[in-house]
Amino acid sequence: MKETLKGKVALVTGASSGIGEATARTLAERGAAVTLVARNEERLGFITREISAAGGQALALETDVTDKDSVRDTVERTVEQFGTLDILVNNAGLGLSGRVAELRSEDLRYVFEVNMLGPLNCLQASLPHMRRGGRIINVSSVVGKRAIPKVGGYCATKFALNALSDSLRVEVADRGITVTSVYPGTTRTAFRENSRRTKDEKRGWRPKGITPEKVAEKISDAAENGGRDLYVTLPDRLFIVGTTLAPGLFDRALRRWAKD
Ligand SMILES: NC(=O)c1ccc[n+]([C@@H]2O[C@H](COP(=O)([O-])OP(=O)(O)OC[C@H]3O[C@@H](n4cnc5c(N)ncnc54)[C@H](OP(=O)(O)O)[C@@H]3O)[C@@H](O)[C@H]2O)c1
């Protein structure tokens, strides 16, 4: 693979599994030095050793993204180790299932802490170190563009993250820093197993989904070239175009799903 990111330094949150792990590996293959961030230290250590064995540069830092001080330490240790920070991938997150009428505020508050305040902590700690060409990449979701039944709380966290991205993009444009929102659809990771559930609702039908590696390629393209809104597949993009043009039609189509 061409080392298109040689000399760049990246920090990836949620790098202990799924999309974050695949992104850390892909960025390292493209030549970036990568700090891997998550709470599972053992898993981070394993992935980091594999990246190093393959000739990449990687640093594992156990961090809870909801802990502002620990995030600041992690960013500072990255800069100490690699000299700078060019790319922040805000990927750590978790789901929350449950009907809106039944959501518990403590669950929703926690998922907002991780999915929205986590990225905010990371970007606030990273921005002072970023120079022209800096990249902030926030991993949203297609359901952060069009909410669907039974995961409304989770969708709300991704809508909120998109709002931060849209404001920040304009605020940092003059500094030559780009802000990209990535909108994956269903991806084959442990996401569902790691999601909070409101009741013991059964896991309903879900599309088979794409591999985390495919999402990682898109994120890594954004790390190279920036970009505003990135969809991973054409059906995801068409879904959003369709729901924007005919929202009522999609409401009706989704009613059946809401019943199960
Ligand atoms: N899978 C999908 O279908 C899908 C679709 C669209 C968007 N997304 C988004 O993609 C992102 C990655 O999800 P995934 O599918 O890869 O799920 P995953 O395999 O469950 O990975 C989630 C990652 O987030 C980390 N994490 C969770 N809470 C954290 C915290 N407080 N501090 C630091 N790290 C934390 C986890 O690591 P530790 O437990 O070790 O901390 C793990 O590495 C999420 O933002 C998700 O919303 C996923």
The ligand as an SDF file (V2000), in Angstrom:
LIG
                    3D

 48 52  0  0  0  0  0  0  0  0999 V2000
  -21.6790   -0.8480   13.6110 N   0  0  0  0  0  0  0  0  0  0  0  0
  -22.5830   -0.0960   13.0260 C   0  0  0  0  0  0  0  0  0  0  0  0
  -23.5580   -0.6060   12.4120 O   0  0  0  0  0  0  0  0  0  0  0  0
  -22.4360    1.4100   13.0300 C   0  0  0  0  0  0  0  0  0  0  0  0
  -23.1920    2.1420   12.0760 C   0  0  0  0  0  0  0  0  0  0  0  0
  -23.0620    3.5270   12.0550 C   0  0  0  0  0  0  0  0  0  0  0  0
  -22.2360    4.1660   12.9580 C   0  0  0  0  0  0  0  0  0  0  0  0
  -21.5240    3.4290   13.8760 N   0  0  0  0  0  0  0  0  0  0  0  0
  -20.6620    4.1520   14.8040 C   0  0  0  0  0  0  0  0  0  0  0  0
  -19.3380    3.7000   14.6310 O   0  0  0  0  0  0  0  0  0  0  0  0
  -18.5990    3.8960   15.8280 C   0  0  0  0  0  0  0  0  0  0  0  0
  -17.8260    2.6260   16.1640 C   0  0  0  0  0  0  0  0  0  0  0  0
  -18.7330    1.5930   16.4470 O   0  0  0  0  0  0  0  0  0  0  0  0
  -18.4340    0.0470   16.1080 P   0  0  0  0  0  0  0  0  0  0  0  0
  -19.5100   -0.3950   15.1980 O   0  0  0  0  0  0  0  0  0  0  0  0
  -17.0430   -0.1390   15.7250 O   0  0  0  0  0  0  0  0  0  0  0  0
  -18.7600   -0.5930   17.5320 O   0  0  0  0  0  0  0  0  0  0  0  0
  -17.8420   -1.3700   18.6090 P   0  0  0  0  0  0  0  0  0  0  0  0
  -17.1550   -2.5100   17.9450 O   0  0  0  0  0  0  0  0  0  0  0  0
  -18.7500   -1.6340   19.7570 O   0  0  0  0  0  0  0  0  0  0  0  0
  -16.7270   -0.3000   18.9990 O   0  0  0  0  0  0  0  0  0  0  0  0
  -16.9760    0.7660   19.8640 C   0  0  0  0  0  0  0  0  0  0  0  0
  -15.6570    1.3070   20.3460 C   0  0  0  0  0  0  0  0  0  0  0  0
  -15.8930    2.4320   21.1980 O   0  0  0  0  0  0  0  0  0  0  0  0
  -15.0910    2.2740   22.3690 C   0  0  0  0  0  0  0  0  0  0  0  0
  -15.6930    2.9840   23.4930 N   0  0  0  0  0  0  0  0  0  0  0  0
  -16.9470    2.8540   23.9880 C   0  0  0  0  0  0  0  0  0  0  0  0
  -17.1010    3.6750   25.0460 N   0  0  0  0  0  0  0  0  0  0  0  0
  -15.9270    4.3230   25.2240 C   0  0  0  0  0  0  0  0  0  0  0  0
  -15.4580    5.2850   26.1470 C   0  0  0  0  0  0  0  0  0  0  0  0
  -16.2430    5.7520   27.1360 N   0  0  0  0  0  0  0  0  0  0  0  0
  -14.1780    5.7460   26.0270 N   0  0  0  0  0  0  0  0  0  0  0  0
  -13.3640    5.2670   25.0430 C   0  0  0  0  0  0  0  0  0  0  0  0
  -13.7660    4.3600   24.1380 N   0  0  0  0  0  0  0  0  0  0  0  0
  -15.0250    3.8940   24.2320 C   0  0  0  0  0  0  0  0  0  0  0  0
  -15.0130    0.7570   22.5890 C   0  0  0  0  0  0  0  0  0  0  0  0
  -13.8410    0.4250   23.3200 O   0  0  0  0  0  0  0  0  0  0  0  0
  -13.7320    0.0690   24.8820 P   0  0  0  0  0  0  0  0  0  0  0  0
  -14.9510   -0.6960   25.2610 O   0  0  0  0  0  0  0  0  0  0  0  0
  -12.4410   -0.7110   24.9460 O   0  0  0  0  0  0  0  0  0  0  0  0
  -13.6270    1.3960   25.5740 O   0  0  0  0  0  0  0  0  0  0  0  0
  -14.8530    0.2820   21.1460 C   0  0  0  0  0  0  0  0  0  0  0  0
  -13.4970    0.3470   20.7730 O   0  0  0  0  0  0  0  0  0  0  0  0
  -19.6130    4.3310   16.8950 C   0  0  0  0  0  0  0  0  0  0  0  0
  -19.5480    5.7320   17.0680 O   0  0  0  0  0  0  0  0  0  0  0  0
  -20.9480    3.9440   16.2800 C   0  0  0  0  0  0  0  0  0  0  0  0
  -21.9760    4.7620   16.7490 O   0  0  0  0  0  0  0  0  0  0  0  0
  -21.5980    2.0700   13.9240 C   0  0  0  0  0  0  0  0  0  0  0  0
  1  2  1  0
  2  3  2  0
  2  4  1  0
  4  5  1  0
  4 48  2  0
  5  6  2  0
  6  7  1  0
  7  8  2  0
  8  9  1  0
  8 48  1  0
  9 10  1  0
  9 46  1  0
 10 11  1  0
 11 12  1  0
 11 44  1  0
 12 13  1  0
 13 14  1  0
 14 15  2  0
 14 16  1  0
 14 17  1  0
 17 18  1  0
 18 19  2  0
 18 20  1  0
 18 21  1  0
 21 22  1  0
 22 23  1  0
 23 24  1  0
 23 42  1  0
 24 25  1  0
 25 26  1  0
 25 36  1  0
 26 27  1  0
 26 35  1  0
 27 28  2  0
 28 29  1  0
 29 30  1  0
 29 35  2  0
 30 31  1  0
 30 32  2  0
 32 33  1  0
 33 34  2  0
 34 35  1  0
 36 37  1  0
 36 42  1  0
 37 38  1  0
 38 39  2  0
 38 40  1  0
 38 41  1  0
 42 43  1  0
 44 45  1  0
 44 46  1  0
 46 47  1  0
M  CHG  2   8   1  16  -1
M  END
$$$$
